[in-house]
Amino acid sequence: MTTSEQIIDTATVLLQKHGFNAFSYSDISKLIGIKTASIHYHYPSKYDLGKSVMAKYRIMHKMVLKKISAESNSPLKKLQDFTYLLSCTMGKDYRMCPCGMLTTDISTLPDSIKLEVQGFYLDNETWLASILKEGLENGVFKFDMSPDECAKILFASFEGAMLSARAFEDKNRLTSSLKQIIKLIQA
């Protein structure tokens, strides 16, 4: 793993645990054993680092969505696998998805990071809409709005379920909420 990748991976974990404005280059340097100057060499500003973290996270997340789509023909299974992905993201230490954490700091972030955050939301909403449309056509799901609108509501609900579970440090809140959200649209 390159130094740049170590920096991004460490920054991602710190972002997920503490938020963007709650960690520094000093925190990263202590965790991976390099000087802060080395971090500045790769990422001159924290905003450059934030954009790189989100860009990598989006790429990795899209790969997982592609894998979920390829592994099953069932829209319900795909949606369940998506919620399992969210549960795994949280893990045992109540991490949030980086996008959710960056959203809490959105008013302090430059447009370059805002665009990555918005892109992440759109990536997920677009993918969910395709799964919802497939499920609607196959009679697996039932809802009274467009798949695009339903996808926006679902993703907002999923992110909210993560926040609630984090607030109470209770992963069962997440898994229970995710199951109930899916039941709301099942035919």
C-alpha positions in Angstrom: 0.0 0.0 0.0 1.4 3.4 -1.0 1.8 6.3 1.5 -1.0 8.1 -0.3 -3.4 5.1 0.1 -2.5 4.8 3.8 -3.3 8.5 4.2 -6.6 8.2 2.5 -7.6 5.0 4.3 -6.6 6.5 7.7 -8.5 9.8 6.9 -11.5 7.8 5.9 -11.7 6.0 9.3 -11.1 9.2 11.2 -13.9 10.9 9.1 -16.3 8.0 9.8 -15.6 8.0 13.5 -15.2 11.7 14.3 -16.3 13.9 11.4 -14.2 16.0 8.9 -13.5 19.0 11.2 -12.6 16.8 14.2 -9.3 15.3 12.9 -6.0 16.8 11.7 -3.0 15.9 9.7 -1.3 15.4 13.1 -3.8 12.7 14.0 -3.1 10.9 10.7 0.7 11.2 11.1 0.6 9.6 14.5 -1.5 6.7 13.3 0.6 5.8 10.3 4.0 7.0 11.6 4.9 9.7 9.0 5.5 13.4 9.3 2.7 15.9 8.6 4.9 17.3 5.9 4.6 14.0 4.0 0.8 14.3 4.2 1.0 17.8 2.9 3.2 16.6 0.1 0.4 14.3 -1.1 -2.5 16.5 -0.1 -1.5 20.1 0.2 -4.8 21.0 2.0 -7.2 19.0 4.1 -9.8 19.9 1.4 -7.7 18.1 -1.2 -7.6 15.1 1.1 -11.3 15.2 1.7 -12.0 15.3 -2.0 -9.7 12.3 -2.5 -11.3 10.4 0.3 -14.8 10.8 -1.2 -13.6 10.1 -4.7 -12.1 6.8 -3.6 -15.0 5.9 -1.4 -17.4 6.6 -4.3 -15.4 4.3 -6.6 -15.3 1.5 -4.1 -18.9 1.9 -3.3 -19.9 1.7 -6.9 -17.9 -1.5 -7.3 -19.9 -3.0 -4.4 -23.2 -1.9 -6.0 -22.2 -3.5 -9.3 -21.3 -6.7 -7.4 -24.6 -6.7 -5.6 -26.4 -6.3 -8.9 -24.5 -9.1 -10.6 -25.0 -11.6 -7.8 -28.7 -11.8 -7.8 -31.8 -11.5 -10.0 -34.0 -10.7 -7.1 -34.7 -7.0 -6.5 -35.6 -7.8 -2.9 -32.3 -9.6 -2.3 -30.4 -6.7 -3.9 -32.1 -4.3 -1.6 -31.4 -6.5 1.4 -27.7 -6.8 0.4 -27.6 -3.0 0.1 -28.8 -2.7 3.7 -26.3 -5.3 4.8 -23.6 -3.1 3.2 -24.8 -0.2 5.4 -24.7 -2.4 8.5 -21.1 -3.5 7.6 -20.1 0.1 7.1 -21.2 0.9 10.6 -19.3 -2.0 12.1 -18.9 -2.5 15.8 -17.5 1.0 16.4 -20.5 2.9 15.0 -18.9 4.4 12.0 -21.0 6.4 9.6 -20.6 6.4 5.9 -18.1 9.2 5.1 -20.7 10.9 3.0 -23.1 11.2 6.0 -20.4 12.6 8.2 -19.4 15.2 5.5 -23.0 16.2 5.2 -23.0 17.4 8.8 -20.1 19.7 7.9 -21.4 20.7 4.4 -21.6 24.4 5.2 -17.9 24.6 5.9 -16.7 22.6 2.9 -15.6 23.7 -0.5 -17.6 23.0 -3.7 -15.2 20.2 -4.7 -16.1 18.1 -1.7 -19.8 19.1 -1.8 -20.0 17.8 -5.4 -18.5 14.5 -4.3 -21.0 14.2 -1.5 -23.9 15.1 -3.8 -22.5 12.6 -6.4 -22.5 9.9 -3.7 -26.1 10.5 -2.9 -27.0 10.5 -6.6 -25.0 7.3 -7.2 -27.0 5.5 -4.5 -30.4 7.0 -5.5 -29.9 6.1 -9.1 -28.9 2.5 -8.2 -31.8 2.2 -5.8 -34.2 3.6 -8.4 -33.2 0.9 -10.9 -33.7 -1.8 -8.3 -37.1 -0.3 -7.2 -38.2 -0.1 -10.8 -37.3 -3.7 -11.4 -39.1 -4.8 -8.3 -42.2 -2.7 -9.1 -42.3 -4.2 -12.6 -42.0 -7.8 -11.1 -44.6 -7.2 -8.4 -42.0 -7.5 -5.6 -42.4 -3.9 -4.5 -45.5 -1.7 -4.2 -45.4 2.1 -3.7 -47.4 5.1 -5.0 -44.6 7.3 -6.4 -41.9 7.2 -9.0 -39.0 4.9 -8.4 -36.7 8.0 -8.4 -38.7 9.6 -5.6 -39.0 6.4 -3.6 -35.2 5.9 -4.0 -34.6 9.4 -2.5 -36.8 8.6 0.4 -35.3 5.2 1.0 -31.7 6.5 0.9 -32.6 9.3 3.3 -34.3 6.8 5.6 -31.3 4.5 5.5 -28.9 7.3 6.3 -31.2 8.5 9.1 -31.3 4.9 10.5 -27.5 5.0 10.7 -27.5 8.3 12.5 -30.0 7.0 15.0 -28.1 3.8 15.7 -24.9 5.9 16.2 -26.6 8.3 18.5 -27.7 5.4 20.8 -24.7 3.2 20.1 -27.2 0.5 19.3 -26.6 -1.4 16.0 -30.0 -3.2 16.5 -31.7 0.1 15.8 -30.0 0.1 12.4 -30.8 -3.5 11.4 -34.3 -3.3 12.7 -35.0 0.0 11.0 -33.6 -1.2 7.7 -35.8 -4.3 7.7 -38.9 -2.3 8.5 -38.1 0.3 5.8 -38.0 -2.5 3.2 -41.2 -4.0 4.5 -43.0 -0.7 3.8 -42.5 -1.2 0.1 -42.9 -4.9 -0.3 -45.9 -6.0 -2.2 
